[in-house]
Amino acid sequence: METDWQQISKYSGDPEVYRYMLFGPHTIKETKDFVKRAITHQSDEPRLDYILSIEESKTNKLIGNCWIHITSVTNREGRIG
């Protein structure tokens, strides 16, 4: 959902979350752009990118995400990150 950026920005703007990563933390604008791209990818044909939300089961709070990128439809290959 386009309004998810508010929950996502709580972890995507936190430097501790990206402590061992080569990117981040993200600004609010970057987070909004990320959500728009994720929504846009839903209608790609063929769909090569899937961005999945990770929720805490007790609170339904967004706590992260996972990206699946299909590198070859023919060979049924992809990457998870």
Contacts in CASP RR format, 6 or more apart in sequence:
PFRMAT RR
TARGET T0000
AUTHOR 0000-0000-0000
METHOD contacts of the structure
MODEL  1
METDWQQISKYSGDPEVYRYMLFGPHTIKETKDFVKRAITHQSDEPRLDY
ILSIEESKTNKLIGNCWIHITSVTNREGRIG
1 35 0 8 1.000
2 35 0 8 1.000
2 36 0 8 1.000
2 39 0 8 1.000
4 35 0 8 1.000
4 53 0 8 1.000
4 62 0 8 1.000
5 28 0 8 1.000
5 31 0 8 1.000
5 32 0 8 1.000
5 34 0 8 1.000
5 35 0 8 1.000
7 61 0 8 1.000
7 62 0 8 1.000
8 31 0 8 1.000
8 34 0 8 1.000
8 35 0 8 1.000
8 62 0 8 1.000
8 64 0 8 1.000
8 65 0 8 1.000
9 26 0 8 1.000
9 28 0 8 1.000
9 31 0 8 1.000
10 62 0 8 1.000
11 17 0 8 1.000
11 62 0 8 1.000
11 63 0 8 1.000
11 64 0 8 1.000
12 24 0 8 1.000
12 25 0 8 1.000
12 26 0 8 1.000
12 30 0 8 1.000
12 31 0 8 1.000
12 34 0 8 1.000
13 24 0 8 1.000
13 25 0 8 1.000
13 26 0 8 1.000
13 27 0 8 1.000
13 31 0 8 1.000
14 25 0 8 1.000
15 24 0 8 1.000
15 25 0 8 1.000
17 25 0 8 1.000
18 24 0 8 1.000
18 25 0 8 1.000
26 34 0 8 1.000
34 51 0 8 1.000
37 51 0 8 1.000
38 51 0 8 1.000
41 47 0 8 1.000
41 48 0 8 1.000
41 49 0 8 1.000
41 50 0 8 1.000
41 51 0 8 1.000
46 70 0 8 1.000
46 73 0 8 1.000
47 70 0 8 1.000
48 69 0 8 1.000
48 70 0 8 1.000
48 73 0 8 1.000
49 67 0 8 1.000
49 68 0 8 1.000
49 69 0 8 1.000
49 70 0 8 1.000
50 67 0 8 1.000
50 68 0 8 1.000
50 69 0 8 1.000
51 65 0 8 1.000
51 66 0 8 1.000
51 67 0 8 1.000
51 68 0 8 1.000
52 65 0 8 1.000
52 66 0 8 1.000
52 67 0 8 1.000
52 68 0 8 1.000
53 62 0 8 1.000
53 64 0 8 1.000
53 65 0 8 1.000
54 62 0 8 1.000
54 63 0 8 1.000
54 64 0 8 1.000
54 65 0 8 1.000
54 66 0 8 1.000
55 61 0 8 1.000
55 62 0 8 1.000
55 63 0 8 1.000
56 63 0 8 1.000
66 80 0 8 1.000
66 81 0 8 1.000
67 80 0 8 1.000
67 81 0 8 1.000
68 78 0 8 1.000
68 79 0 8 1.000
68 80 0 8 1.000
68 81 0 8 1.000
69 78 0 8 1.000
69 79 0 8 1.000
70 77 0 8 1.000
70 78 0 8 1.000
71 77 0 8 1.000
71 78 0 8 1.000
71 79 0 8 1.000
72 78 0 8 1.000
END
